[in-house]
Amino acid sequence: MLAIWLMGRRMLNKLLAILLLPGCVFSPAVQSVADSAAIPVTDTLKLVFAGDVMGHGMQITGAWRDGGDTCYNYHPVFQWVKDYISAADIAVANLEVTLAGAPYTGYPRFSSHQSLAYALQDAGFDVLLTANNHALDRGKKGMERTLHILDSIGMLHTGTFRDSTEREAHYPLMVEKNNFRLALLNYTYDANGLAVEKPNVINLMDTLQMAEDLVRAHSLKPDFIIACVHWGEEYKNTESAAQRQIAAFLARNGCHLIVGSHPHVVQPFAKIAVNAGDSVPVIYSLGNFISNQRDRYRDGGITLELTLTKTDSAVTIQSIGYEPFWVYRYRENKVSVFRLIRINHYLEHPESYPAISEKDRKLMMQFYHDANTGK
Ligand SMILES: [Zn+2]
């Protein structure tokens, strides 16, 4: 049923993508994990989760510069991490802006040009999460336009919905690849006090609703259930008691992995003990994936990497780890542009990168050290 819906939607999306293409914007690749029918079946699945994709004012002017001052182009931002993200079978990020159309604005009410979504897809992302405190920054129109843009390029998404019928039909988001069936859930603590306009739906961290959703998730017989939660206190390097409580609740109710975002800094990784010696991994916050936050701890983030294996009897986590990223910002003709650096790759192959000032290198290594020592 899902496959049929996706196929029908993909054809419609191709049409929409053609209609949406503005003159100078790079054409979005119409591709989704639903294309997996053509890929040989394997017994492993590699997942990558990235943190907050922000769209501050300076990133907007940087994207305009990267478009040669004629259009917005976010592709260069991800050019050095594309190989890494694309190597995952499924890559997920938190889209913490609306794609609400002009005027394009940064904090506090974010709206980025849709080329950001095209660039994320081109970089290898398959799923974008939309339940976060900025989802309603541009009201109903902005929220719906965001979903429309993502649908138009075949980018899977979950967390916000046009109405309850849509939520009923497509939540939890079921993602199928390599003979694996994943159920993906996404919730936010709030939307900066903005009320959702009817009939739109935003997934709030309501434990009654979450318990109901988890019952539904289990009834769909997935191999693995993942909850991505937008929570916690901004700029705090440790998780809060409330985060621990929600994580324990999710683990108790059958989630297999919990991935956090929102604090804009990396928070600890932990394992929550559940029955019979099992444990559920939780990363409380991945930090920023891309942003213009430059203070210590905020100028980078990590991705969570996970490899699942499947046998006749069970799905297990074969490996789990992380990879640190740093946001490199530099001036080009008096305008700041942004480039993401996978720090381990930079350290192994510095010759692949342009010369980075000693000051910037120190900042990057500070972030690297902090991330690797759990600060
Ligand atoms: Zn947030």
Residues whose N, C-alpha, C, O or C-beta is under 5 A from the ligand:
A	BS01	ZN	N132 N133 H262
